[in-house]
Amino acid sequence: MKHSLPLILLGLLFYSLNFSAQNYTGNTVDNYSGINGAVYNPSNIVGTSFRADVNLISVSAFGGSDYFGINLSDILKSDGGFDIEEDSERFPTNSNNFIFSADVLGPSFMFNLNKKSSIGIITRARGFLNLRGINGELYETVVDDFDSDNDFDFDSSNLAGTIHVWGEIGLTYGRILMDKQQHMLKGGVTLKYLQGAGGLFISSPGLQGQYTAATENLTSQGSLNFGTTNDFNNNDVEFNNLTSGFGLDLGFTYQWHPNKDDEDSRYYQDPYKLKIGVSVTDIGSINYKDADVRTYDMNASVSTATYDEDIEEFLDNNYNNAETGESFKLNLPTALHVLVDYRITKKFLVSGQASLSLVKENNELSNSIINTVTVMPRLETKWFSLFAPLSARQYGDVAFGAGFRLGPLSIGSGSVLSNLLSDSSKTTDVFVGLKIPVYRK
C-alpha cells in the first residue's frame, strides 16, 4: 500500500480548499452558541438562556503555512485553474511549517438539569495535519518530483510531521460553582471517548544534505523516522478497525453582573458586564498498538531520476532501514484558551481571545494548533449575531474575517476579508453550522 507522507499531501492542501480558530472562529464566543460553545469551553453550557440546544451539523476547516502566500481573489477567478505551485507566492526558509485541520460537529445536544447545572452530548469527526521544520527548497523539490534546475543545501534539524484522524463522543457537564448575586463562577468538563481511524508521523533529529540538479543527485546525512498505523491511507481514510482512547476538556468562566440586584433573578435576565473564561481542551491520546515504525539511515548519495511520487517506496529502495517498534501513541492537540468579553451596550460586545498550543514544539507524535490572539467586536441578539474577528496568527499572518448567526444558521470565517484583500495570505478558514435552539421564556 502506498502512503503519501505529509511532503506530498501538503502540496495539494491549499488547492483542495476553495475557501478555506482557529476552527469556528467567532462562533464559539457568541452567548447563543449553545452546545457549539462547549467545544471551546465546556462551562459555556450552563447559566445560559437556553432550555435546550441541538446541533444538526457544523463543519469547519483551517489551513495555514509560512511557505505559501495565496491570493484568494485569484483562486475565485480561476474557475478551478489555479495552480498552487505556479500561481502562489512562496517563502522558502530552512524551517517552513504547515497546518491543516477539519472538524465536523455531528448531532449534539444540551439541556438543563436544573437552574445550576446542564448536561450535553457532543459527537465529532476530526482530522489534523502538521508539518514543522522542513526546508522550503527541499519541500518544493519533492513536490515537483525532483524536477528542479537549482542546486541547494538543506538543514532540517527539527523536522516533524503528523497526520491523525479520529472521532469523538463527549459527555459534557457544567455547573454554577459560585452564586454571589453580582458574581458568578461556573465550571465544566467534557469526558471524551475517542475512536482513532489512524495516522502517521515523520521526524528527523538532524537531516542535512545537498541536491545537485545537473546530475539529479541527492546527498544526505542523518536519520529519518517514519511510522504509520495499520492499513492507514491518508488519501482514503476509512473509519474501520477503530482504536479506542480517552480525552478531556476542562473549563471555567467568571461573570460580573453589576446591575443584578435581585438574588432570585436568573443570570441570563441580567446580562453580564464582564466575562472571563479559561479552558484547556484536547487532553488525551490514542495508543495504536498495531503499527509500523521504521528508522532510515539517510547517510547516502542517491539518484532521484527514477522518483515516481511515492516517498515511502523511494526511501525503501535507496536507504537502509530498521524496524524500531510496533506501536506508538498519538496525542491530541492540547491547547489553552483564554477569553475576556466586555459588554459595551446591551447588544454590542467586544472580546479578546488567546488560543495557545500546549504541545512541545516539534513533537512528531502530537498535533498542535497555531498560536492565535483575536480581538472581535460583535452585535449579539437572541436570533441574530454579527461579528468581525481580527487575529494575529503564528507564521506572521494577520487575519480579518466576518460571520453571522441568523436563527439556526451560522456562517463565517476568521480570515475571509484579509484573504480577499491580501496578495499573500498565509492562513485561511471557514465554517458553517445548522442547529435547533430552544430558548427559555
C-alpha positions in Angstrom: 0.0 0.0 0.0 1.2 3.5 -0.8 1.4 6.0 2.0 1.7 9.6 0.8 3.6 11.3 3.5 3.0 14.9 4.5 5.6 16.1 2.0 3.2 15.1 -0.8 -0.1 15.7 0.9 0.7 19.3 1.7 1.4 20.1 -1.9 -2.3 19.5 -2.6 -3.5 21.1 0.6 -4.4 24.7 -0.4 -5.5 23.7 -3.9 -8.2 21.5 -2.4 -9.6 24.3 -0.3 -11.6 26.6 -2.5 -12.2 28.7 0.6 -10.5 27.6 3.1 -10.0 29.1 15.4 -9.0 28.6 14.7 -11.9 26.3 13.8 -15.3 28.0 14.3 -13.6 31.4 14.8 -16.1 33.8 16.3 -19.0 31.4 16.6 -17.9 29.8 19.9 -17.8 33.1 21.7 -21.4 34.0 21.0 -23.6 33.7 24.1 -26.1 32.0 21.9 -23.7 29.4 20.6 -25.2 26.7 22.9 -23.7 23.3 22.6 -21.2 24.6 20.0 -19.7 26.8 22.7 -18.8 23.8 24.7 -16.2 22.8 22.1 -14.2 25.9 23.2 -15.1 25.9 26.9 -17.4 23.2 28.5 -18.6 25.6 31.1 -20.4 27.5 28.4 -23.4 25.2 28.5 -24.6 26.3 32.0 -26.2 29.6 33.1 -27.5 30.4 29.6 -30.8 31.5 28.1 -31.3 28.0 26.6 -33.6 25.4 27.8 -32.1 23.1 25.2 -30.0 23.3 22.1 -29.5 20.8 19.3 -26.7 21.0 16.7 -27.6 19.2 13.5 -24.3 19.6 11.6 -21.4 22.1 11.8 -18.3 22.0 9.6 -15.1 23.9 9.9 -11.8 23.9 8.1 -8.5 25.7 8.8 -5.3 25.8 6.7 -2.0 27.7 7.1 1.6 27.8 6.2 4.6 30.2 6.3 5.7 28.8 2.9 2.7 29.6 0.7 1.2 33.1 0.2 -2.1 32.9 -1.6 -4.4 35.5 -3.2 -8.0 34.2 -2.6 -9.3 36.6 -5.3 -7.1 34.8 -7.9 -8.4 31.4 -6.8 -12.1 32.5 -7.0 -11.5 34.0 -10.5 -9.6 30.9 -11.8 -12.6 28.6 -12.3 -10.6 25.7 -11.0 -7.5 26.5 -13.0 -5.4 27.8 -10.1 -2.0 26.1 -9.8 -0.7 26.2 -6.3 2.9 25.9 -7.4 2.8 28.4 -10.3 0.3 31.0 -9.1 1.1 31.3 -5.3 3.8 33.4 -3.8 6.3 31.3 -1.9 8.5 32.0 1.1 11.0 29.1 1.4 13.2 29.1 4.5 15.3 26.5 6.2 12.3 25.7 8.6 8.9 26.0 7.0 5.7 24.9 8.7 2.2 23.7 7.5 -1.0 23.0 9.3 -4.5 21.8 8.3 -7.5 20.8 10.4 -11.0 19.8 9.6 -13.8 19.5 12.3 -17.2 18.1 11.7 -19.5 18.5 14.7 -22.3 16.0 14.3 -25.6 15.5 16.0 -25.1 17.0 19.5 -27.3 18.5 22.2 -27.5 20.1 25.6 -30.3 20.7 28.1 -30.6 22.0 31.7 -30.9 19.6 34.6 -31.9 22.4 36.9 -31.1 26.1 37.3 -27.5 25.4 38.4 -26.4 22.5 36.1 -26.6 21.4 32.5 -25.5 18.3 30.5 -24.7 17.7 26.9 -23.6 15.1 24.4 -21.1 16.0 21.6 -20.2 13.9 18.6 -17.3 15.0 16.3 -15.1 13.7 13.5 -11.7 15.4 13.2 -8.6 15.4 11.1 -5.3 17.2 11.8 -2.1 17.6 9.8 1.1 19.3 11.0 4.4 19.6 9.2 7.1 21.5 11.1 10.7 22.5 10.4 11.1 21.3 6.8 13.5 23.1 4.4 11.3 25.0 1.9 13.5 24.2 -1.1 13.6 20.5 -0.2 9.8 20.5 0.1 9.3 22.3 -3.2 11.7 19.9 -5.0 10.0 16.8 -3.6 6.5 18.1 -4.6 7.9 18.8 -8.1 9.1 15.2 -8.3 12.8 16.4 -8.2 12.2 18.3 -11.4 14.4 21.3 -10.4 17.1 23.3 -12.2 18.5 24.7 -8.9 21.2 23.3 -6.7 20.6 23.8 -3.0 21.7 22.8 0.5 19.3 21.9 3.3 19.4 21.5 7.0 16.1 20.4 8.6 17.4 19.9 12.1 14.0 19.5 13.8 11.7 18.0 11.1 8.5 16.6 12.5 5.1 15.8 10.8 1.9 14.2 12.0 -1.4 13.3 10.4 -4.2 12.0 12.6 -7.9 11.3 12.0 -10.3 10.4 14.8 -13.8 10.6 16.1 -15.2 11.7 19.5 -18.2 11.1 21.7 -18.2 13.6 24.5 -20.3 13.8 27.7 -20.3 17.4 28.9 -21.4 18.6 32.4 -21.5 22.2 33.5 -22.4 23.6 36.9 -22.6 27.0 38.6 -20.0 26.8 41.3 -20.4 30.2 42.9 -23.6 32.4 43.1 -22.9 35.7 44.9 -25.6 37.9 43.3 -23.3 40.1 41.2 -20.6 37.4 40.7 -20.9 34.0 39.1 -18.4 31.3 38.7 -19.2 28.2 36.6 -17.2 25.2 35.6 -17.5 22.4 33.1 -15.9 19.3 31.9 -16.2 17.1 28.8 -15.2 13.5 29.0 -14.4 12.1 25.6 -14.4 8.6 24.2 -12.0 8.6 21.3 -12.2 6.4 18.2 -8.9 6.6 16.2 -9.1 6.0 12.4 -5.3 6.1 12.2 -2.4 8.3 11.4 1.3 8.6 10.5 4.3 10.6 11.6 7.7 11.5 10.2 10.6 13.0 12.1 14.3 13.6 12.0 16.6 14.9 14.8 19.0 16.2 12.1 18.6 15.9 8.4 21.2 17.7 6.2 22.3 17.4 2.6 22.7 18.8 -0.9 20.8 18.5 -4.1 22.7 18.7 -7.5 20.3 19.4 -10.3 22.7 18.6 -13.2 23.2 15.0 -12.1 19.8 14.7 -10.3 21.7 13.6 -7.2 20.6 13.9 -3.6 23.2 13.6 -0.9 22.1 13.5 2.7 23.3 12.9 6.2 21.3 11.9 9.4 18.4 9.7 10.1 14.6 9.7 9.4 11.9 8.1 11.4 8.6 7.1 9.8 5.6 5.4 11.5 2.1 4.5 10.3 -0.8 2.8 11.9 -2.1 -0.4 10.4 -3.7 0.0 6.9 -3.8 3.8 7.2 -4.0 5.6 3.9 -4.4 9.4 4.2 -5.8 9.6 0.7 -8.7 7.3 1.5 -9.5 7.4 5.2 -11.8 4.7 6.5 -13.4 4.5 9.9 -12.9 0.8 10.2 -10.9 -1.1 12.8 -11.1 1.9 15.1 -8.8 2.2 18.1 -10.1 3.5 21.4 -8.7 6.2 23.6 -9.9 8.8 26.1 -9.7 12.6 26.3 -10.7 15.6 28.4 -11.7 19.2 28.1 -11.9 21.4 31.2 -13.0 25.0 31.6 -14.1 27.7 34.0 -16.0 31.0 33.4 -16.4 34.1 35.7 -19.1 36.6 35.1 -19.7 40.0 36.7 -23.3 41.3 36.8 -23.1 44.8 38.4 -26.8 45.5 37.7 -28.1 42.3 39.2 -29.9 43.5 42.4 -32.4 40.7 42.8 -30.8 37.4 44.1 -33.7 35.4 42.7 -33.4 36.7 39.1 -31.7 34.5 36.5 -28.3 35.5 35.2 -29.4 35.4 31.6 -32.1 38.0 32.6 -29.4 40.4 33.8 -26.6 40.5 31.2 -23.0 40.4 32.5 -20.7 43.4 32.1 -17.5 41.3 32.0 -16.9 37.7 31.4 -13.5 35.9 31.8 -13.1 32.3 30.6 -10.2 29.8 30.8 -10.2 26.3 29.4 -7.8 23.5 28.4 -9.0 21.4 25.5 -7.9 18.1 23.9 -6.1 16.5 26.8 -5.6 12.8 25.9 -4.2 10.4 23.3 -4.8 7.2 21.3 -2.4 4.3 21.5 -2.1 2.4 18.3 -0.6 -1.0 19.0 -0.7 -2.5 15.5 1.6 -0.1 13.8 4.8 0.0 11.7 7.7 2.2 12.8 11.0 2.4 10.9 14.2 4.3 11.1 16.0 5.1 7.8 19.8 5.7 7.6 20.0 8.7 5.4 23.8 8.7 5.1 23.9 8.1 1.3 24.1 9.7 -2.1 21.3 8.6 -4.4 19.8 9.3 -7.8 16.4 11.0 -8.0 15.9 10.2 -11.7 13.5 7.3 -11.0 11.4 9.1 -8.4 7.7 8.3 -9.0 5.7 10.3 -6.4 5.9 7.7 -3.7 8.2 8.8 -0.9 7.9 5.6 1.1 8.9 3.5 -1.9 11.8 5.9 -2.7 13.1 5.6 0.9 12.8 1.8 0.9 14.6 1.4 -2.4 17.5 3.7 -1.5 18.2 3.7 2.2 18.8 1.0 4.8 16.1 0.9 7.5 15.3 -0.9 10.7 12.0 -1.6 12.3 12.2 0.1 15.7 8.7 -0.6 17.2 5.2 -1.9 16.6 3.2 0.7 18.5 3.0 4.4 19.1 0.8 6.9 20.8 -0.7 9.9 19.0 -1.5 12.8 21.4 -4.4 15.2 20.8 -3.7 18.9 20.0 -3.8 20.1 23.6 -4.4 23.9 23.9 -5.1 26.7 26.4 -7.9 29.2 25.6 -8.4 32.5 27.4 -11.3 34.8 26.8 -12.1 38.3 28.1 -15.5 39.5 26.9 -16.8 43.1 27.7 -20.3 44.3 27.2 -20.3 47.9 25.9 -24.0 48.2 25.5 -26.8 45.6 25.8 -26.3 44.3 22.3 -22.8 45.3 21.5 -19.8 43.5 22.9 -16.0 43.2 22.3 -13.9 40.2 23.2 -10.2 39.4 23.4 -9.1 35.7 22.9 -5.9 33.8 23.0 -5.5 30.2 21.9 -2.1 28.8 22.7 -0.7 25.3 22.0 0.5 23.3 25.0 2.3 20.8 22.8 6.0 20.6 22.9 7.4 22.1 19.7 8.5 19.6 17.0 6.8 16.6 18.8 6.2 14.2 15.9 3.6 12.2 18.0 1.3 15.2 18.6 -0.8 17.5 16.5 -0.9 21.2 17.6 -2.8 24.3 16.8 -1.1 27.5 15.8 -0.9 30.3 18.5 -3.5 33.0 17.8 -4.7 36.2 19.5 -8.0 37.6 18.4 -9.9 40.8 19.1 -13.6 40.7 18.0 -16.4 43.2 18.2 -19.9 41.8 17.7 -23.5 42.6 17.7 -25.5 40.0 19.6 -29.2 39.3 20.0 -31.2 36.2 20.6 -31.9 35.5 16.9 -29.1 37.4 15.2 -25.4 38.0 15.7 -22.8 39.7 13.6 -19.1 39.5 14.3 -15.8 40.6 12.8 -12.7 38.9 14.3 -9.2 40.4 13.8 -6.4 37.9 14.6 -2.6 37.9 14.9 -1.6 34.3 14.0 1.5 32.3 14.1 3.5 32.4 10.9 3.4 36.2 10.9 -0.1 36.4 9.5 -2.8 39.0 10.3 -6.3 37.7 9.6 -9.5 39.7 9.4 -12.9 37.9 8.9 -16.6 38.2 9.3 -19.6 36.0 10.2 -23.1 35.9 11.3 -25.7 33.8 13.1 -29.3 34.0 11.8 -31.6 31.8 13.8 -30.5 28.2 13.3 -27.8 29.1 10.7 -24.2 30.2 11.3 -21.7 31.1 8.6 -18.3 32.7 9.0 -14.6 32.9 8.5 -11.8 34.3 10.7 -9.9 35.3 7.5 -12.2 35.9 4.6 -11.7 39.7 4.4 -7.9 39.5 4.7 -7.9 36.7 2.2 -9.7 38.8 -0.3 -7.6 42.0 0.3 -4.2 40.4 0.7 -1.9 39.3 -2.1 -0.3 36.6 0.1 -2.4 35.3 2.9 -0.8 32.6 5.0 -3.8 31.2 6.8 -7.4 30.7 5.8 -10.6 29.2 7.3 -14.3 28.8 7.0 -17.2 27.3 9.0 -20.9 26.7 8.6 -23.4 25.3 11.1 -27.1 24.4 11.4 -28.9 23.9 14.7 -32.2 24.0 16.6 -32.2 26.4 19.6 -34.8 26.2 22.3 -34.8 29.3 24.4 -36.2 29.9 27.9 -39.3 32.1 28.0 
